Amino acid sequence: MKITAAAAILVTCVPSLALALVGNEWKFTKAPEAGLADITFPFNMAKAPHKSGFYFAQQFNFHGIKDVGYTGLQPREDENGKSVVHAAFSSFQAGATTKHRNCHTGADGGPGVSCAIDIKDDYSNTYNITVENIRDTTWRGTLINTVTKKADVIGEWTLPKGAGKIVNGQLGFVEYYTWNGQPSHTCDSLPYTQAVFYDPTSKTKGAEGGKITKVYEYGDCVGKAGYVVKKGTNNYDIKVGF
């Protein structure tokens, strides 16, 4: 799933709004006009059940090209008594390429590149996902456990010629992708989950004041999905489902 913004209007780019549950907007109060050479999105899913189905994600786009990238975490079932953290890093841009072992061509059935890893690690820890330019138009996504400092590369992809740095400001989302392809569902059948989205940061010179500026419900289950949000000092704690 990806979502795009036009002024204050949010539109999904998937056939149905059924997958969409919660959106957020992020932006830096100050950023270089040319864009960001890196951005870090922290997530915590300590209270999320260890079951597949939900995606906690942030999007970003680039100067000079049209389509977005996104990155985030997905819970998974435990394996041999150990919790599994799934991290994704994708581009929807036509002409994007990759040679990285964790990646393949295509994103959600369309053009682009998708990269992902599964690591056995602790859900109680907060994870940073850093998106950084490593050369020319090539970008790397890295998952970092903020407690142990262990870093795992999710993947790398190269955008078409002319792609610039990351634009200041985009959207994020919580979706329940299990409903994808299902002919019908009821909002009160949505399983419970919870995740904390933290303000983005960047090491790019001149970038200051990364903030999640807004969190809101959207999709076809507004007011029916058990949505609760609590604002913290530098984060939003989001709950949905039953």
Wavefront OBJ file of the C-alpha trace (Angstrom):
o trace
v 0.000 0.000 0.000
v 1.052 3.598 -0.551
v -0.718 6.880 0.070
v -0.162 10.248 -1.550
v -1.006 13.810 -0.553
v -2.424 16.653 -2.585
v -2.785 19.721 -0.372
v -4.769 18.452 2.604
v -6.497 15.673 0.664
v -5.400 12.082 1.225
v -5.943 9.525 -1.510
v -4.994 5.859 -1.469
v -3.373 4.310 -4.500
v -4.881 0.884 -3.956
v -8.264 -0.407 -5.236
v -9.971 -0.187 -1.840
v -9.699 1.911 1.312
v -10.357 -1.250 3.317
v -6.685 -1.719 4.137
v -6.213 1.822 5.406
v -6.727 2.519 9.100
v -4.470 5.315 10.398
v -2.432 7.966 8.647
v 0.194 10.410 9.847
v 2.027 13.400 8.446
v 5.702 14.166 9.114
v 7.906 17.168 8.331
v 11.076 18.987 9.451
v 10.713 22.606 10.545
v 13.951 23.337 8.708
v 15.568 21.394 5.847
v 17.906 22.130 2.948
v 16.114 23.143 -0.231
v 17.875 20.313 -2.077
v 16.397 17.780 0.326
v 17.607 15.259 2.897
v 20.526 12.900 2.297
v 19.255 10.647 5.087
v 16.251 10.175 7.345
v 15.584 7.905 10.319
v 12.141 6.666 11.334
v 11.888 5.066 14.812
v 9.162 2.528 15.635
v 8.221 0.455 18.661
v 5.789 -2.470 18.505
v 6.303 -3.894 22.013
v 2.541 -4.231 22.544
v 1.715 -5.598 19.090
v 0.610 -9.255 19.011
v 3.131 -11.520 17.284
v 0.853 -12.158 14.318
v 1.134 -11.246 10.643
v -1.302 -8.779 9.126
v -0.346 -5.242 10.135
v 2.155 -2.846 8.593
v 3.517 0.195 10.456
v 5.167 2.410 7.847
v 6.478 5.815 6.861
v 6.699 7.101 3.296
v 9.154 9.445 1.606
v 9.664 10.769 -1.896
v 12.502 12.290 -3.869
v 13.131 15.475 -5.789
v 13.061 14.959 -9.555
v 10.922 11.800 -9.695
v 7.276 11.003 -9.125
v 6.734 7.938 -6.964
v 7.291 7.270 -3.280
v 9.376 4.911 -1.244
v 8.365 3.493 2.108
v 9.785 1.615 5.023
v 8.522 0.124 8.250
v 7.916 -2.872 10.491
v 5.521 -5.804 10.412
v 4.890 -8.252 13.271
v 5.310 -11.941 12.548
v 4.513 -15.214 14.315
v 7.189 -16.506 16.692
v 9.561 -19.156 15.369
v 10.922 -21.806 17.749
v 10.000 -19.627 20.695
v 11.745 -16.534 19.334
v 10.027 -13.347 18.168
v 10.477 -12.300 14.552
v 10.731 -8.677 13.395
v 10.006 -8.109 9.702
v 11.375 -4.887 8.167
v 10.553 -3.628 4.670
v 12.147 -1.003 2.405
v 10.518 -0.366 -0.973
v 10.343 1.988 -3.947
v 7.357 2.347 -6.272
v 9.398 4.207 -8.866
v 9.412 2.791 -12.401
v 13.000 2.281 -13.528
v 14.317 1.598 -10.023
v 16.803 -1.274 -10.001
v 18.563 -3.462 -7.459
v 21.286 -6.075 -7.159
v 20.924 -6.588 -3.418
v 20.228 -10.110 -2.179
v 17.332 -8.965 0.050
v 15.488 -7.257 -2.803
v 13.462 -8.070 -5.899
v 11.897 -6.122 -8.735
v 8.306 -4.967 -8.266
v 6.279 -3.375 -5.463
v 2.666 -4.297 -4.628
v 2.174 -5.718 -8.103
v 3.521 -2.617 -9.856
v 6.889 -1.167 -10.838
v 9.664 -0.540 -8.340
v 11.773 -2.587 -5.959
v 10.888 -4.377 -2.709
v 13.397 -5.321 -0.010
v 12.780 -7.092 3.300
v 14.441 -8.968 6.139
v 13.283 -11.096 9.069
v 15.375 -10.962 12.230
v 14.874 -12.772 15.517
v 14.883 -9.985 18.067
v 13.072 -8.409 20.998
v 9.777 -6.567 20.375
v 10.252 -4.494 23.532
v 13.103 -2.541 21.932
v 12.654 0.506 19.743
v 13.943 0.113 16.180
v 15.291 2.827 13.910
v 15.027 2.457 10.166
v 17.538 4.700 8.444
v 17.195 5.572 4.766
v 20.438 7.033 3.427
v 22.055 7.948 0.165
v 25.196 5.872 -0.332
v 26.199 7.057 -3.828
v 24.655 8.911 -6.775
v 20.977 7.805 -6.839
v 21.455 4.642 -4.747
v 19.745 4.407 -1.350
v 20.125 1.945 1.521
v 17.622 0.991 4.217
v 19.044 -0.211 7.543
v 17.263 -1.600 10.613
v 18.917 -0.681 13.924
v 18.017 -2.020 17.366
v 18.427 1.087 19.548
v 19.197 -0.989 22.641
v 21.741 -3.498 21.329
v 22.927 -1.207 18.475
v 22.800 -4.203 16.122
v 22.356 -3.007 12.528
v 20.963 -5.074 9.649
v 20.793 -3.832 6.068
v 17.264 -4.300 4.728
v 18.271 -3.604 1.155
v 19.491 -1.152 -1.470
v 18.012 0.216 -4.667
v 19.027 2.684 -7.353
v 16.594 5.299 -8.631
v 16.560 6.523 -12.235
v 18.904 9.270 -13.385
v 17.713 12.670 -12.251
v 16.455 11.539 -8.876
v 17.451 13.930 -6.107
v 17.393 13.810 -2.330
v 14.441 13.161 -0.018
v 11.695 15.796 -0.062
v 10.892 17.379 3.307
v 7.501 16.061 4.355
v 5.350 13.043 3.561
v 2.895 10.581 5.087
v 2.832 7.307 6.973
v 0.229 4.695 7.784
v -1.024 1.709 9.713
v -2.697 -0.851 7.475
v -4.176 -4.307 7.879
v -3.030 -5.931 4.650
v -4.695 -9.260 5.480
v -7.936 -7.729 4.155
v -6.321 -7.309 0.728
v -8.203 -9.483 -1.747
v -10.932 -10.440 0.680
v -14.381 -9.856 -0.834
v -15.826 -8.571 2.428
v -14.962 -7.856 6.030
v -16.470 -6.200 9.070
v -14.681 -3.442 10.922
v -15.417 -5.028 14.285
v -13.473 -8.124 13.194
v -10.204 -6.143 13.061
v -7.635 -7.788 15.386
v -6.014 -5.649 18.062
v -2.608 -4.111 17.530
v -0.548 -1.252 18.926
v 2.559 0.620 17.778
v 4.461 3.773 18.630
v 5.614 6.078 15.812
v 8.412 8.466 16.819
v 9.436 11.776 15.262
v 11.864 11.408 12.337
v 15.472 12.576 12.592
v 18.220 13.367 10.085
v 21.958 13.952 10.132
v 21.728 16.124 7.018
v 23.257 19.548 7.634
v 20.520 22.130 8.075
v 17.788 19.634 8.943
v 16.073 20.473 12.236
v 12.874 19.770 14.097
v 11.608 16.532 12.593
v 8.025 16.011 13.782
v 5.005 13.857 13.234
v 2.596 16.748 12.860
v -0.717 14.933 12.654
v -2.252 11.484 13.218
v -5.777 10.593 12.067
v -8.126 7.761 11.119
v -9.079 7.192 7.504
v -10.460 4.473 5.256
v -13.799 2.711 5.434
v -13.606 1.844 9.158
v -13.389 5.368 10.573
v -15.056 5.359 13.974
v -15.491 1.578 13.857
v -11.974 0.171 14.357
v -11.264 0.795 18.043
v -8.875 3.621 17.188
v -7.133 5.280 20.149
v -4.121 7.583 19.888
v -2.018 9.104 22.664
v 0.496 11.864 21.993
v 3.823 11.640 23.800
v 6.757 14.037 23.980
v 8.213 12.858 20.662
v 5.823 10.146 19.547
v 2.297 8.909 18.985
v 1.073 5.654 20.556
v -1.537 4.202 18.181
v -4.032 1.441 18.951
v -6.595 -0.162 16.648
v -8.696 -3.311 16.675
v -10.392 -5.502 19.264
l 1 2 3 4 5 6 7 8 9 10 11 12 13 14 15 16 17 18 19 20 21 22 23 24 25 26 27 28 29 30 31 32 33 34 35 36 37 38 39 40 41 42 43 44 45 46 47 48 49 50 51 52 53 54 55 56 57 58 59 60 61 62 63 64 65 66 67 68 69 70 71 72 73 74 75 76 77 78 79 80 81 82 83 84 85 86 87 88 89 90 91 92 93 94 95 96 97 98 99 100 101 102 103 104 105 106 107 108 109 110 111 112 113 114 115 116 117 118 119 120 121 122 123 124 125 126 127 128 129 130 131 132 133 134 135 136 137 138 139 140 141 142 143 144 145 146 147 148 149 150 151 152 153 154 155 156 157 158 159 160 161 162 163 164 165 166 167 168 169 170 171 172 173 174 175 176 177 178 179 180 181 182 183 184 185 186 187 188 189 190 191 192 193 194 195 196 197 198 199 200 201 202 203 204 205 206 207 208 209 210 211 212 213 214 215 216 217 218 219 220 221 222 223 224 225 226 227 228 229 230 231 232 233 234 235 236 237 238 239 240 241 242
